[in-house]
Amino acid sequence: MSRKECIAMLLAGGQGSRLGALTAKIAKPAVSFGGKYRIIDFTLSNCANSGIDTVGVLTQYRPYQLHEYVGSGRAWDLNETGAGVSILPPYATQEGGAWYAGTADAVTQNLDYIKSHDPEYVMILSGDALYRMDYRKMLETHKSNNADLTIAVMPVPWEDASRFGILTADEDGKVLKFTEKPEKPDSNLASMGIYIFTADFLISTLEADAVDQRSSHDFGNDIIPKALADGKRLFVHEYHGFWKDVGTIASYHETSMDLLGDDPLFDLFDTDNPIMSNDSSRPPHYIGPDGRVDDCLIANGCKILGSVSHSIISTDAVVDERAIVEDSVLLPGAVVKKGAHICRAILGENAVVEEGVKLGSVDTTKDTAVVGNDVVIGKGE
């Protein structure tokens, strides 16, 4: 097997507890997003569009649907012989077996996969954000600085900086300090949780971390601070573009709404860097004679017989006669029955809102209403 320049390890094992009912039965990266996509599509598409053809997907929490969805990687053109997507769940060894203890431990448990490809560089990614990035530019930054580790950062408003892991860098981009959620930040460069390691450094660092009983085996808490303390060459790569973590209900709803309008903040229709999906082929959506649609994304297989505005309607969802859906997200197979009215809500996969039910509120000070997968909301609930 020829040596790979750069491979990616995609951390996709998160439980996503902040997404509540949406992740009760599936892993966060497998949650439907944007009508026909799943959250992991955006990172896998970035890999494909950046020429990274070897991706290890590290799974853990309720992985079945994610395994089935990713499949061979063909949907993202990541199924070449000797490359492609590999699903990497936790597994037992002679020393025992356990769930990944932290983000670094997840990669440590799969060092054999990395070594088998003998890459020069290893990219560490997560599968829970919406963004479009050319990873080749970050790799060029890493190589030009002869770095041990390069961290993608983006400037955030100063008033928000205390919510992030903040990196302070000199004029050449060399990291001087890393502080997790500082009370008084001296920089507004927030870590995006996207890393490129020189492979030899990653392997030796993780092998040492694995036997350190004081470590929590996490990139942000342990690996980066120790590398900095040891005087390693850490640099930042600044990213200027749209990036949203969709790990909470509020951010999921807000980011979904960002997809709408004549000039959306994130363009799903960009043909130069397309977002690819393994969504199965479905018939076209149908809008009935009394159906009304305004400012929406409507996926294949939907039936719109009522009125829908400023909403995301995912594959095979149904909005029945006289039903009204506003400012909402319907995940695949969700059904809003006759005369129901939902506003600022997220309906999980195959969820049902029964006839005449009113759900959600136009009051933006109230939380977004969330219905879990397969849940039926009747008039008495």
Protein Blocks (a to p, Z undefined) as FASTA:
>chain_A
ZZdfbdcdddfkbgolmnmmmlmmbcfklpceehjacfklmmmmmmmmnopabdcdddfe
hpllmmmmnmnolmnopacghiajddddddddfkbccddfbfklmmmmmmmmmmmnopab
dcdddfkbccdddfklmmmmmmmnopabdcddddddfklmmmpccddddfkopafbdceh
ifbdcbfcdcehiacddfklmmmmmmmmmmmmkbgoiaklmmmmmmmmnopacddddddd
ddddfkbfklmmmmmmmmgcjbdfbdfklmklccddfbdcdddddddfkbccehiaddeh
iacfbdcehiaddehiacdehiacehiacdehiacdehiacehiaddehiacdehiaedj
fblkbccddddehiacdfkZZ
